[in-house]
Amino acid sequence: MTVKVIKQFRDKYTKTLHKAGDIIEISNERYEEINSTSHGVLVREIKSDGAFDSIAFKKMNKEEILKYAKEVKNIKLDMKMTKKEMIARLV
């Protein structure tokens, strides 16, 4: 499942630091485990809100994402952002 990090945390298995706003792929079991700690909800599942979802955005290049954000969502994105950051802002 694709999730967005709500609160920064370090993965206890991989030792990777996940910052708020990061988009990561985890299993359903890991999702439950991460959100069942005493620290509260750390990640939120990303669900589609219309014609496009994170999978569709992954197939687009950065220029296409910028155009979609501007013309359809009326959101200004910066070309300096990573594709992952752009997708996180749109979903």
C-alpha positions as CSV (number, residue, x, y, z in Angstrom):
1,M,0.0,0.0,0.0
2,T,1.1,3.6,-0.6
3,V,1.2,5.8,2.4
4,K,2.1,9.4,3.3
5,V,4.2,10.0,6.4
6,I,2.3,12.2,8.9
7,K,4.9,12.3,11.7
8,Q,8.6,11.8,11.2
9,F,9.8,8.4,12.4
10,R,12.8,6.0,12.0
11,D,11.8,2.5,10.8
12,K,12.9,0.1,13.4
13,Y,13.8,-2.6,10.9
14,T,15.5,-0.7,8.1
15,K,16.7,2.3,10.3
16,T,15.5,4.6,7.5
17,L,14.4,8.0,8.6
18,H,11.0,8.9,7.1
19,K,10.1,12.5,7.2
20,A,6.6,14.1,7.2
21,G,5.4,14.3,3.7
22,D,7.4,11.3,2.4
23,I,5.5,8.8,0.3
24,I,6.4,5.2,1.0
25,E,5.3,1.7,0.1
26,I,4.5,-0.7,3.0
27,S,2.5,-3.8,3.6
28,N,-0.9,-3.7,5.3
29,E,0.6,-5.5,8.3
30,R,3.4,-2.9,8.6
31,Y,0.9,-0.1,8.3
32,E,-1.0,-1.5,11.3
33,E,2.2,-2.0,13.2
34,I,3.5,1.5,12.6
35,N,0.2,3.2,13.5
36,S,-0.3,1.1,16.7
37,T,2.6,2.6,18.6
38,S,2.3,5.0,21.5
39,H,3.4,7.8,19.2
40,G,0.0,7.8,17.5
41,V,-0.7,7.8,13.8
42,L,2.5,8.1,11.8
43,V,1.3,7.3,8.3
44,R,-1.9,7.7,6.3
45,E,-3.0,5.6,3.4
46,I,-3.1,7.5,0.1
47,K,-6.4,6.9,-1.7
48,S,-7.5,8.1,-5.1
49,D,-9.7,11.2,-5.1
50,G,-10.7,11.1,-8.8
51,A,-9.4,10.4,-12.2
52,F,-5.8,10.3,-11.1
53,D,-4.1,8.5,-8.3
54,S,-0.5,8.0,-7.2
55,I,0.0,5.1,-9.7
56,A,-1.2,7.3,-12.6
57,F,1.2,10.1,-11.5
58,K,4.1,7.7,-11.4
59,K,3.6,7.1,-15.1
60,M,3.8,10.8,-15.9
61,N,7.0,12.9,-16.2
62,K,7.6,16.0,-14.1
63,E,6.5,18.4,-16.8
64,E,3.2,16.5,-17.2
65,I,2.6,16.6,-13.4
66,L,3.4,20.3,-13.3
67,K,0.9,21.0,-16.1
68,Y,-1.8,18.8,-14.5
69,A,-1.3,20.5,-11.1
70,K,-1.6,24.0,-12.6
71,E,-4.4,23.4,-15.1
72,V,-6.6,20.9,-13.2
73,K,-5.9,21.3,-9.5
74,N,-4.8,25.0,-9.6
75,I,-1.8,24.1,-7.5
76,K,1.6,25.6,-8.1
77,L,4.5,23.2,-8.0
78,D,8.2,23.9,-8.3
79,M,10.4,22.1,-10.9
80,K,13.0,21.8,-8.2
81,M,10.7,19.4,-6.3
82,T,11.3,15.7,-6.8
83,K,8.6,13.8,-8.6
84,K,7.8,12.0,-5.3
85,E,7.2,15.4,-3.6
86,M,5.0,16.6,-6.4
87,I,2.9,13.5,-6.2
88,A,2.6,13.9,-2.5
89,R,1.2,17.4,-2.9
90,L,-1.5,16.2,-5.4
91,V,-2.8,13.1,-3.6
